[in-house]
Amino acid sequence: MVIGGFLFVWSVRDITAEWPQVFVGLLSVFSTAMGFGLLIMPLDDIAESE
């Protein structure tokens, strides 16, 4: 999620060309979503699965 936030700020503030800004923005959304998904993913204990 931190990488997604950094990429979003970088794409909005520093990139002036249109297509690189779009691609970095989409990458920031993807990495933020992956970070959030990993954060809320339930973890199964080994004892419960047996």
Wavefront OBJ file of the C-alpha trace (Angstrom):
o trace
v 0.000 0.000 0.000
v 2.901 2.325 0.706
v 4.336 1.717 -2.774
v 0.929 2.500 -4.290
v 0.734 5.781 -2.420
v 4.243 6.720 -3.469
v 3.545 5.893 -7.125
v 0.317 7.910 -7.049
v 2.015 10.999 -5.646
v 4.889 10.606 -8.121
v 2.544 10.255 -11.101
v 0.470 13.296 -10.147
v 3.328 15.566 -9.140
v 6.333 14.736 -11.305
v 5.234 13.082 -14.563
v 4.072 15.526 -17.223
v 3.563 13.218 -20.228
v 0.085 11.769 -20.542
v 0.598 8.037 -21.152
v 3.352 7.429 -18.568
v 1.171 9.237 -16.025
v -1.759 6.971 -16.878
v 0.331 3.796 -16.617
v 1.989 4.783 -13.327
v -1.402 5.806 -11.950
v -2.890 2.434 -12.860
v 0.126 0.674 -11.351
v -0.361 2.658 -8.139
v -4.021 1.632 -7.938
v -3.094 -2.016 -8.576
v -0.346 -2.064 -5.953
v -2.576 -0.330 -3.394
v -5.328 -2.883 -4.017
v -2.870 -5.776 -3.718
v -1.491 -4.375 -0.469
v -4.963 -3.947 0.961
v -5.936 -7.454 -0.140
v -2.870 -8.938 1.543
v -3.592 -6.889 4.655
v -7.135 -8.214 5.112
v -6.483 -11.757 3.863
v -7.350 -14.264 6.576
v -4.508 -16.492 7.707
v -5.270 -20.120 8.478
v -3.393 -21.673 11.351
v -1.793 -25.065 10.808
v -3.705 -26.496 13.777
v -7.077 -25.477 12.322
v -6.468 -27.066 8.913
v -5.678 -30.507 10.339
l 1 2 3 4 5 6 7 8 9 10 11 12 13 14 15 16 17 18 19 20 21 22 23 24 25 26 27 28 29 30 31 32 33 34 35 36 37 38 39 40 41 42 43 44 45 46 47 48 49 50
